[in-house]
């Protein structure tokens, strides 16, 4: 039997992302892509059963189509946070096991505290690596988000960062549900989707949901000169 290339799944997902980009007229868009992963205690089972590894691979496919260097910037957080090495097509195999589960330097299984990691995301993209390219930031959380994230989102509305929050599991996500109606922002720079079982949703559905609000923000951010047209 002919061996299957380990890159076959990522190549398939890249094709699915491409179809989603075509439907949403995003094929000419270049953007930096980041992923923030909740690593609080309630997420432990999803790290152990491979769901989080699958999330990394699925979002990496988006980065491969959007980002000129095909790299996915990754953070993990609980009440502390860590920046991880970027995920790429060359290193994504067992990425979570290598860089998270087996990494003794990462704080794991604590409580939620989102603002510090969010501030680090902003620091990376607007200070350390300032660029005219917009940022598509996927933020995975399973509940318990602290209310001070609202101020971070409002303050960052003038920055070229779009926050796509993804709630997984059965929490009510009270804070995240308020993102679309928050006032005091130059543009609506955040969206929330709730996917109870992210392992069971198809790639087509996932990419449709993830990219649904991003085109609207791109247009508004360009009109407000937050990003270049």
N, C-alpha and C positions, 0 to 999 in steps of 0.2 A: 504494500500500500504506500502510495506517495505521501511523504511527510507534508503536513500543512504548515505554512510559514507562520511564525508567531505574530507577524504583523498583519495577518489577514483580517482579524476583527477590527483593528484600528482603521485599516483601509476601507472596510465596509462602512464604518461609522463616518468616515470623512465624506464618503459619497452621499450618505443620508443628510449630513450637515449641508453639503453643497445643494441638495434639493431644497432644503429648508431656506437657505439663503436666496435661492432663485425665486421661491414663492414670495419672500418678503422683500425682494429687490435690494438685497444686501451684498450682492456678489462683488461689488467694487469697493466695499468697505474694508479698511485695514484698522485693526484695533489690538491693543494689548489685552490679554485675557488672564484673569486671576481667579483663584479658588480659595475660599476660606472654609475650613472644616471644623465643625464642632467636635471636640474630643472630651466632652464632659462624661460623667459616669454613666448616664443613661444611653450613651452612644456605644458603649463597649461591645455589645453583641454585634452591632453592624460593622465594627472593625474586625471582629473575629471571624464572621461568616463571609467576608469578602465583598460585602455591599459597598463599603467605602472605596475599596480598590476599584470596583466597577465604576463608581462615580468619577474617580480620577480619570479613568480611561475614557469615559463618555465626554467629559468636559475637555480633555486633551484634544479630542477630535475637533472641537470648536476652535481651540487655539491653533490647531494646524491649518485651519482655513482662514482665520482672521489675522493671525500674527505673522509678521514677516520672518521671524526666526522659529516659528512653530513650537514655542516654549510656553508652558503653563506655569505661572507663578503660583506657589502653594503656601498657605499658612494653616496652622492648627491652633486651636485656642480652647481653654477652659477659663479659669480665673487668671491664667497666665497665657502667653502666646509664644509661638516659634515660627520663624520663616524657615521653610524647607528648601532644598535644592529644586530648581524648576523641573517639572516633569516634561519629558520629551519622548519622541518615538524610539529613542535609543535606550531609555532607562525606565520606561513605565512598568515593565514586568516586575511584579512583586514590590512595586514602589512603596506601598503603605507598610508592608512588612519590614522593608529595609529602613525606611526613613522615619517611620512613626513607631510601630510596635516594638522594634528592636533598638530604638534610639533612647538610651537612658537619660539623655540630656533634655528630653521633652517632658514638660509637665502634663500629666494625663489624668483623666477621670475626676477632675475637680468640679467646681460649680461654674455657672455661666457668668462671664463678664466681657461683653462685646466691645465697648469703646476703645480699650487699649489696642486690640488687634486692628480695629478700623482706623485708628489714628496712624498705625504703622503702615497700613495699606496706602493711606493718603500721603504719608511721608515718602514712601518709595516712589510713587508715581508722579508726585508734584515737586519734590525737592531733590531726592537722590537721582532720579532718572526722568527729569522733566522732558516732555516730548509733546509734539502737536497731536499725536495719536490719541484717540479716546480710549477709555478703559472699560471693558465689560467684566464686571466682578460678580462671580457667583458665590453666594454665601449660604452654606448648608447648616441648618439648625434644627434641633428636635424639640424646641420649646424652652421656656424660661428666660426669654430675652429681657434684658434690663431696660428700663424706660429711658435712661440717658442716651441710648442710641439715637433718639429723635434729634437731639441737639447736634450730634455728629453729622447726621444726614442733612439737616438744614444748613449747617455751616459749610458742608462740602458741595452744596448745590452749585457753587460758582466754579467748581473744579471739573475737569473732563472725565469724571468717573460715574458710571451707571451701576447702581447696586441692585443686583437681582437676587433677592432672598428666596430661598427654597425651604419651606417648612416640611419636615418629614415626620411620620408618626401621628399620634392621636392627640397632641396638645391642642389648646384652643388658639394659641398664637395671637393673643389679644393685642399685643404691642405691634406686631408686624402687620396685622390687618388694618392698622391706621395709617400705613405709609402713604397710600394714595390720596388721602384727604388732609395730610399735614399742610399747614399754611406757613408762609414766611420764606418760601423758596423762590429763587429766580426761575427755576424749571423743576418739574417733577422728575427727580433723579433716582427714584427707587421704585421697585415693584416687588410684590409678594405673590408667590404661588404655593399652594399646599398640595403636596403629593404624599398621601398616607403611606404607600408602599412603593418607594422609588425603585426597588428591585424588580417590580412587576410591570412597570410602565415601559412601553416600547420606546426605542430610540426616536422614532418618528414623532411620537407624542411629546417626548421630553424636549426635543429641540424646538418643536412648535411652541410649547409653553415658555421655554427659556427665552426665545427670541421675539416674543410677541410684543413687548413694550419697548424694546431697544430701538427699533427704527423711529418710533415717535420721539424718543428722547434725542436721538441723533439730529433730527430735524430741528427741534426746539433749541438744542444746545448750539447748533450752528447759527441759527437766527439770532441768538443772544451773544454770539461770538465767544462762547465758552470753548468751543472747538472750531477749528478751521473747516470751511466747506471744501 
